[in-house]
Amino acid sequence: MRTLHLLRHGKSSWKDGALDDHDRPLSKRGRRAAGLLADHLARSGLAPDLVLCSSALRARQTFDLIARALKPPRVIVERALYEAGPRRLLRYLRELPESAQCVLLVGHNPALHELALTLADTPSRSRLPALDEKFPTAALASFHVAGAWRVLVPHSATLLAYVTPAGIDGG
């Protein structure tokens, strides 16, 4: 069984308006949410054998804060993940090595939200927020993927869990 976890980065800081979007760091709230998520992941036993992370500072900082709970053997940080839309992300997933059984993708909205809705099969799609609703920062959508990565198509994955920091923190 293959699993795919889509993690939106934590809340970013807008304190320094001169920073390029790619270079915005996590805010205090973003660091707190990533800490909550790290605790949740440690309890859940998530163990990705491959992590794909956007090169944007807030995505890397989010991953750094949860890495202690995951201890992944392979991490790829890539600029293309920062700029990719949902179609490109899906093509990227189709290129994953077949040896990867559990993959965590740390990225950005709206691409991650759209990708989650694209991948979800009909029964589980309703458990995700609709496109006109919020896919909050530090939200994690986890999917069961049947078959090889190279044949991943829309509506072929089953949502296993959808977790938000508010849900972990009790609302």
TIVO-2410 file (N, C-alpha, C; in nm, 3 decimals):
# residues 171
REC num residu      c1      c2      c3 atome chaine
REC   1      M   0.084  -0.119   0.000     N      A
REC   1      M   0.000   0.000   0.000    CA      A
REC   1      M   0.088   0.125   0.000     C      A
REC   2      R   0.066   0.212  -0.093     N      A
REC   2      R   0.138   0.340  -0.099    CA      A
REC   2      R   0.055   0.447  -0.027     C      A
REC   3      T   0.125   0.536   0.039     N      A
REC   3      T   0.057   0.649   0.102    CA      A
REC   3      T   0.123   0.779   0.057     C      A
REC   4      L   0.039   0.879   0.044     N      A
REC   4      L   0.083   1.012   0.006    CA      A
REC   4      L   0.026   1.110   0.106     C      A
REC   5      H   0.113   1.195   0.157     N      A
REC   5      H   0.072   1.297   0.255    CA      A
REC   5      H   0.102   1.434   0.195     C      A
REC   6      L   0.001   1.517   0.189     N      A
REC   6      L   0.014   1.652   0.137    CA      A
REC   6      L   0.006   1.750   0.254     C      A
REC   7      L   0.114   1.821   0.278     N      A
REC   7      L   0.122   1.913   0.392    CA      A
REC   7      L   0.141   2.055   0.342     C      A
REC   8      R   0.048   2.141   0.378     N      A
REC   8      R   0.065   2.283   0.349    CA      A
REC   8      R   0.157   2.341   0.456     C      A
REC   9      H   0.248   2.426   0.416     N      A
REC   9      H   0.340   2.490   0.511    CA      A
REC   9      H   0.263   2.564   0.620     C      A
REC  10      G   0.332   2.593   0.731     N      A
REC  10      G   0.272   2.670   0.839    CA      A
REC  10      G   0.254   2.816   0.801     C      A
REC  11      K   0.179   2.888   0.882     N      A
REC  11      K   0.150   3.030   0.859    CA      A
REC  11      K   0.280   3.110   0.848     C      A
REC  12      S   0.288   3.192   0.745     N      A
REC  12      S   0.410   3.271   0.724    CA      A
REC  12      S   0.396   3.410   0.782     C      A
REC  13      S   0.510   3.472   0.800     N      A
REC  13      S   0.515   3.608   0.854    CA      A
REC  13      S   0.515   3.709   0.740     C      A
REC  14      W   0.444   3.817   0.762     N      A
REC  14      W   0.440   3.928   0.667    CA      A
REC  14      W   0.505   4.052   0.727     C      A
REC  15      K   0.583   4.034   0.835     N      A
REC  15      K   0.644   4.149   0.904    CA      A
REC  15      K   0.733   4.231   0.813     C      A
REC  16      D   0.813   4.164   0.731     N      A
REC  16      D   0.905   4.234   0.643    CA      A
REC  16      D   0.848   4.236   0.501     C      A
REC  17      G   0.781   4.345   0.466     N      A
REC  17      G   0.717   4.357   0.337    CA      A
REC  17      G   0.815   4.362   0.220     C      A
REC  18      A   0.943   4.382   0.249     N      A
REC  18      A   1.043   4.389   0.143    CA      A
REC  18      A   1.091   4.251   0.099     C      A
REC  19      L   1.059   4.149   0.176     N      A
REC  19      L   1.104   4.014   0.142    CA      A
REC  19      L   1.030   3.960   0.020     C      A
REC  20      D   1.103   3.890  -0.063     N      A
REC  20      D   1.042   3.816  -0.173    CA      A
REC  20      D   0.953   3.707  -0.112     C      A
REC  21      D   0.843   3.673  -0.177     N      A
REC  21      D   0.750   3.571  -0.125    CA      A
REC  21      D   0.823   3.441  -0.091     C      A
REC  22      H   0.916   3.400  -0.174     N      A
REC  22      H   0.991   3.276  -0.153    CA      A
REC  22      H   1.069   3.278  -0.022     C      A
REC  23      D   1.105   3.396   0.026     N      A
REC  23      D   1.191   3.410   0.143    CA      A
REC  23      D   1.118   3.443   0.273     C      A
REC  24      R   0.985   3.441   0.270     N      A
REC  24      R   0.910   3.471   0.393    CA      A
REC  24      R   0.923   3.356   0.493     C      A
REC  25      P   0.956   3.385   0.619     N      A
REC  25      P   0.970   3.281   0.721    CA      A
REC  25      P   0.835   3.247   0.785     C      A
REC  26      L   0.836   3.147   0.869     N      A
REC  26      L   0.718   3.114   0.948    CA      A
REC  26      L   0.693   3.223   1.051     C      A
REC  27      S   0.568   3.245   1.081     N      A
REC  27      S   0.530   3.333   1.191    CA      A
REC  27      S   0.533   3.251   1.320     C      A
REC  28      K   0.512   3.319   1.432     N      A
REC  28      K   0.504   3.250   1.561    CA      A
REC  28      K   0.391   3.147   1.557     C      A
REC  29      R   0.277   3.184   1.501     N      A
REC  29      R   0.165   3.092   1.488    CA      A
REC  29      R   0.201   2.971   1.400     C      A
REC  30      G   0.276   2.995   1.293     N      A
REC  30      G   0.320   2.888   1.205    CA      A
REC  30      G   0.413   2.790   1.275     C      A
REC  31      R   0.504   2.842   1.356     N      A
REC  31      R   0.595   2.754   1.432    CA      A
REC  31      R   0.517   2.672   1.535     C      A
REC  32      R   0.419   2.734   1.599     N      A
REC  32      R   0.337   2.661   1.697    CA      A
REC  32      R   0.258   2.549   1.629     C      A
REC  33      A   0.198   2.579   1.515     N      A
REC  33      A   0.120   2.478   1.442    CA      A
REC  33      A   0.210   2.363   1.397     C      A
REC  34      A   0.329   2.393   1.350     N      A
REC  34      A   0.422   2.288   1.308    CA      A
REC  34      A   0.462   2.201   1.427     C      A
REC  35      G   0.476   2.262   1.543     N      A
REC  35      G   0.506   2.185   1.664    CA      A
REC  35      G   0.392   2.091   1.701     C      A
REC  36      L   0.268   2.141   1.692     N      A
REC  36      L   0.151   2.056   1.718    CA      A
REC  36      L   0.147   1.939   1.620     C      A
REC  37      L   0.175   1.970   1.494     N      A
REC  37      L   0.174   1.867   1.390    CA      A
REC  37      L   0.285   1.765   1.415     C      A
REC  38      A   0.401   1.810   1.457     N      A
REC  38      A   0.512   1.718   1.487    CA      A
REC  38      A   0.471   1.620   1.596     C      A
REC  39      D   0.406   1.671   1.701     N      A
REC  39      D   0.360   1.583   1.809    CA      A
REC  39      D   0.257   1.483   1.757     C      A
REC  40      H   0.165   1.531   1.675     N      A
REC  40      H   0.062   1.444   1.616    CA      A
REC  40      H   0.127   1.335   1.530     C      A
REC  41      L   0.223   1.374   1.448     N      A
REC  41      L   0.290   1.278   1.359    CA      A
REC  41      L   0.369   1.175   1.439     C      A
REC  42      A   0.432   1.218   1.546     N      A
REC  42      A   0.507   1.124   1.630    CA      A
REC  42      A   0.413   1.020   1.690     C      A
REC  43      R   0.295   1.064   1.733     N      A
REC  43      R   0.196   0.970   1.790    CA      A
REC  43      R   0.138   0.878   1.683     C      A
REC  44      S   0.124   0.928   1.560     N      A
REC  44      S   0.061   0.849   1.455    CA      A
REC  44      S   0.156   0.749   1.390     C      A
REC  45      G   0.285   0.768   1.409     N      A
REC  45      G   0.382   0.674   1.353    CA      A
REC  45      G   0.408   0.693   1.205     C      A
REC  46      L   0.373   0.809   1.148     N      A
REC  46      L   0.400   0.836   1.008    CA      A
REC  46      L   0.550   0.825   0.983     C      A
REC  47      A   0.587   0.748   0.881     N      A
REC  47      A   0.729   0.727   0.851    CA      A
REC  47      A   0.752   0.732   0.700     C      A
REC  48      P   0.757   0.853   0.643     N      A
REC  48      P   0.780   0.861   0.499    CA      A
REC  48      P   0.922   0.815   0.463     C      A
REC  49      D   0.932   0.745   0.351     N      A
REC  49      D   1.066   0.709   0.305    CA      A
REC  49      D   1.119   0.812   0.207     C      A
REC  50      L   1.033   0.909   0.170     N      A
REC  50      L   1.075   1.017   0.083    CA      A
REC  50      L   0.994   1.142   0.118     C      A
REC  51      V   1.065   1.255   0.132     N      A
REC  51      V   1.000   1.383   0.155    CA      A
REC  51      V   1.038   1.475   0.040     C      A
REC  52      L   0.936   1.536  -0.020     N      A
REC  52      L   0.955   1.637  -0.124    CA      A
REC  52      L   0.912   1.769  -0.063     C      A
REC  53      C   1.002   1.865  -0.061     N      A
REC  53      C   0.973   1.991   0.006    CA      A
REC  53      C   1.004   2.109  -0.085     C      A
REC  54      S   0.911   2.202  -0.090     N      A
REC  54      S   0.934   2.327  -0.162    CA      A
REC  54      S   1.057   2.396  -0.103     C      A
REC  55      S   1.127   2.470  -0.187     N      A
REC  55      S   1.245   2.543  -0.140    CA      A
REC  55      S   1.211   2.673  -0.069     C      A
REC  56      A   1.084   2.713  -0.068     N      A
REC  56      A   1.045   2.836   0.002    CA      A
REC  56      A   1.080   2.823   0.150     C      A
REC  57      L   1.127   2.931   0.209     N      A
REC  57      L   1.173   2.928   0.348    CA      A
REC  57      L   1.065   2.875   0.443     C      A
REC  58      R   0.941   2.920   0.429     N      A
REC  58      R   0.836   2.877   0.522    CA      A
REC  58      R   0.808   2.727   0.510     C      A
REC  59      A   0.821   2.670   0.391     N      A
REC  59      A   0.803   2.526   0.373    CA      A
REC  59      A   0.919   2.450   0.438     C      A
REC  60      R   1.041   2.497   0.415     N      A
REC  60      R   1.159   2.430   0.474    CA      A
REC  60      R   1.154   2.439   0.626     C      A
REC  61      Q   1.113   2.554   0.680     N      A
REC  61      Q   1.105   2.568   0.825    CA      A
REC  61      Q   0.996   2.478   0.882     C      A
REC  62      T   0.884   2.466   0.813     N      A
REC  62      T   0.779   2.375   0.857    CA      A
REC  62      T   0.833   2.233   0.862     C      A
REC  63      F   0.897   2.190   0.755     N      A
REC  63      F   0.953   2.055   0.753    CA      A
REC  63      F   1.058   2.037   0.863     C      A
REC  64      D   1.145   2.135   0.883     N      A
REC  64      D   1.248   2.123   0.987    CA      A
REC  64      D   1.185   2.098   1.124     C      A
REC  65      L   1.072   2.163   1.150     N      A
REC  65      L   1.007   2.147   1.280    CA      A
REC  65      L   0.938   2.012   1.297     C      A
REC  66      I   0.901   1.946   1.187     N      A
REC  66      I   0.838   1.814   1.200    CA      A
REC  66      I   0.935   1.700   1.172     C      A
REC  67      A   1.053   1.732   1.122     N      A
REC  67      A   1.150   1.628   1.083    CA      A
REC  67      A   1.189   1.538   1.199     C      A
REC  68      R   1.197   1.595   1.319     N      A
REC  68      R   1.235   1.513   1.435    CA      A
REC  68      R   1.135   1.400   1.461     C      A
REC  69      A   1.009   1.423   1.424     N      A
REC  69      A   0.906   1.321   1.443    CA      A
REC  69      A   0.908   1.218   1.331     C      A
REC  70      L   0.965   1.254   1.216     N      A
REC  70      L   0.958   1.167   1.099    CA      A
REC  70      L   1.086   1.090   1.072     C      A
REC  71      K   1.199   1.156   1.087     N      A
REC  71      K   1.330   1.097   1.059    CA      A
REC  71      K   1.334   1.029   0.922     C      A
REC  72      P   1.298   1.102   0.816     N      A
REC  72      P   1.296   1.039   0.683    CA      A
REC  72      P   1.437   1.011   0.631     C      A
REC  73      P   1.454   0.900   0.559     N      A
REC  73      P   1.586   0.869   0.505    CA      A
REC  73      P   1.625   0.954   0.384     C      A
REC  74      R   1.525   1.012   0.314     N      A
REC  74      R   1.556   1.088   0.194    CA      A
REC  74      R   1.466   1.211   0.186     C      A
REC  75      V   1.530   1.328   0.169     N      A
REC  75      V   1.459   1.456   0.158    CA      A
REC  75      V   1.508   1.527   0.033     C      A
REC  76      I   1.415   1.570  -0.050     N      A
REC  76      I   1.449   1.647  -0.169    CA      A
REC  76      I   1.382   1.784  -0.156     C      A
REC  77      V   1.463   1.888  -0.156     N      A
REC  77      V   1.413   2.026  -0.152    CA      A
REC  77      V   1.427   2.080  -0.294     C      A
REC  78      E   1.315   2.127  -0.349     N      A
REC  78      E   1.317   2.166  -0.489    CA      A
REC  78      E   1.237   2.292  -0.516     C      A
REC  79      R   1.296   2.384  -0.589     N      A
REC  79      R   1.231   2.510  -0.625    CA      A
REC  79      R   1.105   2.486  -0.710     C      A
REC  80      A   1.109   2.386  -0.796     N      A
REC  80      A   0.995   2.358  -0.884    CA      A
REC  80      A   0.866   2.332  -0.804     C      A
REC  81      L   0.877   2.283  -0.683     N      A
REC  81      L   0.759   2.257  -0.601    CA      A
REC  81      L   0.696   2.387  -0.551     C      A
REC  82      Y   0.776   2.490  -0.538     N      A
REC  82      Y   0.725   2.621  -0.497    CA      A
REC  82      Y   0.638   2.681  -0.606     C      A
REC  83      E   0.680   2.663  -0.729     N      A
REC  83      E   0.613   2.728  -0.841    CA      A
REC  83      E   0.507   2.642  -0.909     C      A
REC  84      A   0.498   2.514  -0.874     N      A
REC  84      A   0.411   2.420  -0.946    CA      A
REC  84      A   0.264   2.437  -0.912     C      A
REC  85      G   0.182   2.420  -1.016     N      A
REC  85      G   0.038   2.412  -0.999    CA      A
REC  85      G  -0.001   2.267  -0.978     C      A
REC  86      P  -0.130   2.239  -0.961     N      A
REC  86      P  -0.173   2.102  -0.932    CA      A
REC  86      P  -0.141   2.001  -1.042     C      A
REC  87      R  -0.151   2.042  -1.168     N      A
REC  87      R  -0.119   1.948  -1.277    CA      A
REC  87      R   0.027   1.910  -1.276     C      A
REC  88      R   0.114   2.008  -1.253     N      A
REC  88      R   0.258   1.980  -1.249    CA      A
REC  88      R   0.290   1.893  -1.128     C      A
REC  89      L   0.225   1.918  -1.015     N      A
REC  89      L   0.249   1.834  -0.896    CA      A
REC  89      L   0.208   1.690  -0.923     C      A
REC  90      L   0.097   1.671  -0.992     N      A
REC  90      L   0.053   1.536  -1.025    CA      A
REC  90      L   0.155   1.468  -1.117     C      A
REC  91      R   0.206   1.540  -1.217     N      A
REC  91      R   0.310   1.483  -1.304    CA      A
REC  91      R   0.435   1.450  -1.223     C      A
REC  92      Y   0.469   1.536  -1.128     N      A
REC  92      Y   0.585   1.512  -1.041    CA      A
REC  92      Y   0.566   1.382  -0.963     C      A
REC  93      L   0.446   1.361  -0.909     N      A
REC  93      L   0.418   1.239  -0.832    CA      A
REC  93      L   0.428   1.115  -0.922     C      A
REC  94      R   0.385   1.127  -1.045     N      A
REC  94      R   0.394   1.014  -1.139    CA      A
REC  94      R   0.539   0.975  -1.169     C      A
REC  95      E   0.632   1.066  -1.144     N      A
REC  95      E   0.773   1.040  -1.168    CA      A
REC  95      E   0.846   0.987  -1.045     C      A
REC  96      L   0.774   0.967  -0.937     N      A
REC  96      L   0.838   0.915  -0.815    CA      A
REC  96      L   0.895   0.776  -0.838     C      A
REC  97      P   1.003   0.744  -0.767     N      A
REC  97      P   1.055   0.607  -0.778    CA      A
REC  97      P   0.956   0.508  -0.720     C      A
REC  98      E   0.941   0.395  -0.786     N      A
REC  98      E   0.846   0.294  -0.739    CA      A
REC  98      E   0.886   0.238  -0.602     C      A
REC  99      S   1.011   0.255  -0.565     N      A
REC  99      S   1.056   0.208  -0.434    CA      A
REC  99      S   0.997   0.291  -0.319     C      A
REC 100      A   0.949   0.412  -0.350     N      A
REC 100      A   0.890   0.498  -0.247    CA      A
REC 100      A   0.751   0.448  -0.212     C      A
REC 101      Q   0.733   0.406  -0.089     N      A
REC 101      Q   0.603   0.355  -0.044    CA      A
REC 101      Q   0.521   0.461   0.031     C      A
REC 102      C   0.592   0.552   0.097     N      A
REC 102      C   0.527   0.657   0.176    CA      A
REC 102      C   0.597   0.789   0.145     C      A
REC 103      V   0.521   0.884   0.089     N      A
REC 103      V   0.577   1.011   0.045    CA      A
REC 103      V   0.505   1.126   0.115     C      A
REC 104      L   0.584   1.223   0.160     N      A
REC 104      L   0.531   1.347   0.216    CA      A
REC 104      L   0.571   1.460   0.122     C      A
REC 105      L   0.472   1.538   0.077     N      A
REC 105      L   0.495   1.654  -0.008    CA      A
REC 105      L   0.459   1.778   0.073     C      A
REC 106      V   0.557   1.866   0.095     N      A
REC 106      V   0.537   1.991   0.169    CA      A
REC 106      V   0.533   2.104   0.068     C      A
REC 107      G   0.418   2.171   0.059     N      A
REC 107      G   0.405   2.273  -0.044    CA      A
REC 107      G   0.309   2.385  -0.008     C      A
REC 108      H   0.243   2.436  -0.111     N      A
REC 108      H   0.170   2.563  -0.101    CA      A
REC 108      H   0.030   2.553  -0.159     C      A
REC 109      N  -0.052   2.645  -0.114     N      A
REC 109      N  -0.185   2.664  -0.172    CA      A
REC 109      N  -0.177   2.772  -0.278     C      A
REC 110      P  -0.264   2.768  -0.374     N      A
REC 110      P  -0.379   2.680  -0.387    CA      A
REC 110      P  -0.347   2.543  -0.448     C      A
REC 111      A  -0.224   2.523  -0.492     N      A
REC 111      A  -0.189   2.399  -0.563    CA      A
REC 111      A  -0.214   2.273  -0.481     C      A
REC 112      L  -0.176   2.273  -0.352     N      A
REC 112      L  -0.196   2.151  -0.271    CA      A
REC 112      L  -0.343   2.121  -0.251     C      A
REC 113      H  -0.422   2.222  -0.225     N      A
REC 113      H  -0.566   2.203  -0.206    CA      A
REC 113      H  -0.628   2.146  -0.333     C      A
REC 114      E  -0.594   2.205  -0.446     N      A
REC 114      E  -0.647   2.157  -0.574    CA      A
REC 114      E  -0.600   2.015  -0.603     C      A
REC 115      L  -0.473   1.985  -0.571     N      A
REC 115      L  -0.422   1.850  -0.591    CA      A
REC 115      L  -0.497   1.750  -0.504     C      A
REC 116      A  -0.521   1.785  -0.378     N      A
REC 116      A  -0.594   1.695  -0.288    CA      A
REC 116      A  -0.733   1.665  -0.344     C      A
REC 117      L  -0.803   1.768  -0.391     N      A
REC 117      L  -0.936   1.747  -0.447    CA      A
REC 117      L  -0.930   1.667  -0.577     C      A
REC 118      T  -0.825   1.686  -0.654     N      A
REC 118      T  -0.808   1.612  -0.779    CA      A
REC 118      T  -0.783   1.464  -0.752     C      A
REC 119      L  -0.703   1.434  -0.652     N      A
REC 119      L  -0.667   1.295  -0.623    CA      A
REC 119      L  -0.779   1.217  -0.555     C      A
REC 120      A  -0.856   1.284  -0.470     N      A
REC 120      A  -0.955   1.215  -0.387    CA      A
REC 120      A  -1.063   1.146  -0.470     C      A
REC 121      D  -1.089   1.022  -0.435     N      A
REC 121      D  -1.199   0.950  -0.500    CA      A
REC 121      D  -1.332   1.009  -0.453     C      A
REC 122      T  -1.438   0.974  -0.520     N      A
REC 122      T  -1.569   1.034  -0.493    CA      A
REC 122      T  -1.613   1.017  -0.347     C      A
REC 123      P  -1.604   0.897  -0.287     N      A
REC 123      P  -1.650   0.884  -0.148    CA      A
REC 123      P  -1.571   0.969  -0.048     C      A
REC 124      S  -1.442   0.987  -0.070     N      A
REC 124      S  -1.363   1.058   0.030    CA      A
REC 124      S  -1.348   1.207   0.000     C      A
REC 125      R  -1.382   1.249  -0.119     N      A
REC 125      R  -1.367   1.390  -0.157    CA      A
REC 125      R  -1.448   1.483  -0.065     C      A
REC 126      S  -1.562   1.437  -0.020     N      A
REC 126      S  -1.648   1.521   0.064    CA      A
REC 126      S  -1.586   1.549   0.202     C      A
REC 127      R  -1.484   1.475   0.240     N      A
REC 127      R  -1.417   1.498   0.369    CA      A
REC 127      R  -1.309   1.605   0.361     C      A
REC 128      L  -1.286   1.657   0.241     N      A
REC 128      L  -1.192   1.767   0.221    CA      A
REC 128      L  -1.271   1.896   0.205     C      A
REC 129      P  -1.210   2.011   0.239     N      A
REC 129      P  -1.282   2.136   0.216    CA      A
REC 129      P  -1.296   2.161   0.067     C      A
REC 130      A  -1.409   2.215   0.027     N      A
REC 130      A  -1.433   2.251  -0.112    CA      A
REC 130      A  -1.336   2.361  -0.153     C      A
REC 131      L  -1.318   2.381  -0.283     N      A
REC 131      L  -1.223   2.480  -0.332    CA      A
REC 131      L  -1.253   2.620  -0.281     C      A
REC 132      D  -1.379   2.652  -0.260     N      A
REC 132      D  -1.413   2.786  -0.210    CA      A
REC 132      D  -1.404   2.795  -0.058     C      A
REC 133      E  -1.359   2.689   0.007     N      A
REC 133      E  -1.338   2.689   0.151    CA      A
REC 133      E  -1.188   2.691   0.178     C      A
REC 134      K  -1.152   2.691   0.305     N      A
REC 134      K  -1.012   2.705   0.343    CA      A
REC 134      K  -0.944   2.570   0.363     C      A
REC 135      F  -0.827   2.555   0.304     N      A
REC 135      F  -0.734   2.445   0.331    CA      A
REC 135      F  -0.626   2.513   0.414     C      A
REC 136      P  -0.639   2.510   0.546     N      A
REC 136      P  -0.556   2.597   0.631    CA      A
REC 136      P  -0.407   2.565   0.626     C      A
REC 137      T  -0.330   2.664   0.669     N      A
REC 137      T  -0.187   2.641   0.682    CA      A
REC 137      T  -0.165   2.527   0.781     C      A
REC 138      A  -0.063   2.448   0.754     N      A
REC 138      A  -0.026   2.330   0.834    CA      A
REC 138      A  -0.131   2.219   0.831     C      A
REC 139      A  -0.222   2.222   0.733     N      A
REC 139      A  -0.318   2.113   0.716    CA      A
REC 139      A  -0.248   1.996   0.647     C      A
REC 140      L  -0.289   1.875   0.683     N      A
REC 140      L  -0.228   1.753   0.628    CA      A
REC 140      L  -0.339   1.662   0.575     C      A
REC 141      A  -0.331   1.631   0.447     N      A
REC 141      A  -0.424   1.536   0.385    CA      A
REC 141      A  -0.345   1.410   0.350     C      A
REC 142      S  -0.391   1.296   0.398     N      A
REC 142      S  -0.322   1.169   0.378    CA      A
REC 142      S  -0.407   1.076   0.293     C      A
REC 143      F  -0.344   1.015   0.193     N      A
REC 143      F  -0.415   0.932   0.096    CA      A
REC 143      F  -0.354   0.793   0.084     C      A
REC 144      H  -0.440   0.697   0.058     N      A
REC 144      H  -0.398   0.563   0.013    CA      A
REC 144      H  -0.396   0.569  -0.139     C      A
REC 145      V  -0.284   0.526  -0.198     N      A
REC 145      V  -0.269   0.525  -0.343    CA      A
REC 145      V  -0.256   0.380  -0.387     C      A
REC 146      A  -0.350   0.335  -0.466     N      A
REC 146      A  -0.345   0.198  -0.517    CA      A
REC 146      A  -0.264   0.197  -0.646     C      A
REC 147      G  -0.177   0.103  -0.661     N      A
REC 147      G  -0.100   0.091  -0.785    CA      A
REC 147      G   0.026   0.173  -0.786     C      A
REC 148      A   0.088   0.174  -0.900     N      A
REC 148      A   0.216   0.241  -0.919    CA      A
REC 148      A   0.198   0.393  -0.929     C      A
REC 149      W   0.301   0.465  -0.889     N      A
REC 149      W   0.298   0.611  -0.898    CA      A
REC 149      W   0.276   0.656  -1.042     C      A
REC 150      R   0.339   0.588  -1.135     N      A
REC 150      R   0.336   0.632  -1.276    CA      A
REC 150      R   0.195   0.628  -1.337     C      A
REC 151      V   0.103   0.557  -1.275     N      A
REC 151      V  -0.033   0.550  -1.328    CA      A
REC 151      V  -0.134   0.626  -1.240     C      A
REC 152      L  -0.083   0.710  -1.152     N      A
REC 152      L  -0.169   0.790  -1.065    CA      A
REC 152      L  -0.255   0.883  -1.151     C      A
REC 153      V  -0.384   0.876  -1.132     N      A
REC 153      V  -0.477   0.958  -1.209    CA      A
REC 153      V  -0.575   1.027  -1.115     C      A
REC 154      P  -0.644   1.131  -1.163     N      A
REC 154      P  -0.743   1.198  -1.080    CA      A
REC 154      P  -0.848   1.100  -1.025     C      A
REC 155      H  -0.888   1.127  -0.903     N      A
REC 155      H  -0.995   1.055  -0.833    CA      A
REC 155      H  -0.962   0.908  -0.809     C      A
REC 156      S  -0.834   0.876  -0.796     N      A
REC 156      S  -0.793   0.737  -0.776    CA      A
REC 156      S  -0.736   0.709  -0.638     C      A
REC 157      A  -0.730   0.810  -0.552     N      A
REC 157      A  -0.673   0.792  -0.418    CA      A
REC 157      A  -0.783   0.806  -0.314     C      A
REC 158      T  -0.768   0.732  -0.206     N      A
REC 158      T  -0.866   0.737  -0.098    CA      A
REC 158      T  -0.810   0.817   0.019     C      A
REC 159      L  -0.885   0.918   0.060     N      A
REC 159      L  -0.843   1.000   0.173    CA      A
REC 159      L  -0.848   0.916   0.300     C      A
REC 160      L  -0.734   0.906   0.367     N      A
REC 160      L  -0.726   0.833   0.493    CA      A
REC 160      L  -0.752   0.926   0.611     C      A
REC 161      A  -0.700   1.048   0.602     N      A
REC 161      A  -0.715   1.143   0.713    CA      A
REC 161      A  -0.694   1.284   0.662     C      A
REC 162      Y  -0.760   1.378   0.726     N      A
REC 162      Y  -0.742   1.519   0.700    CA      A
REC 162      Y  -0.730   1.585   0.836     C      A
REC 163      V  -0.613   1.643   0.862     N      A
REC 163      V  -0.583   1.696   0.996    CA      A
REC 163      V  -0.544   1.843   0.984     C      A
REC 164      T  -0.598   1.926   1.074     N      A
REC 164      T  -0.560   2.067   1.081    CA      A
REC 164      T  -0.507   2.096   1.221     C      A
REC 165      P  -0.427   2.202   1.235     N      A
REC 165      P  -0.379   2.236   1.369    CA      A
REC 165      P  -0.493   2.259   1.469     C      A
REC 166      A  -0.602   2.321   1.425     N      A
REC 166      A  -0.716   2.343   1.515    CA      A
REC 166      A  -0.774   2.211   1.561     C      A
REC 167      G  -0.778   2.112   1.473     N      A
REC 167      G  -0.829   1.980   1.509    CA      A
REC 167      G  -0.739   1.908   1.609     C      A
REC 168      I  -0.609   1.926   1.594     N      A
REC 168      I  -0.513   1.864   1.685    CA      A
REC 168      I  -0.520   1.930   1.822     C      A
REC 169      D  -0.536   2.064   1.818     N      A
REC 169      D  -0.533   2.145   1.941    CA      A
REC 169      D  -0.668   2.144   2.012     C      A
REC 170      G  -0.766   2.073   1.956     N      A
REC 170      G  -0.896   2.067   2.019    CA      A
REC 170      G  -0.992   2.176   1.975     C      A
REC 171      G  -0.961   2.239   1.861     N      A
REC 171      G  -1.054   2.338   1.807    CA      A
REC 171      G  -1.002   2.473   1.820     C      A
***
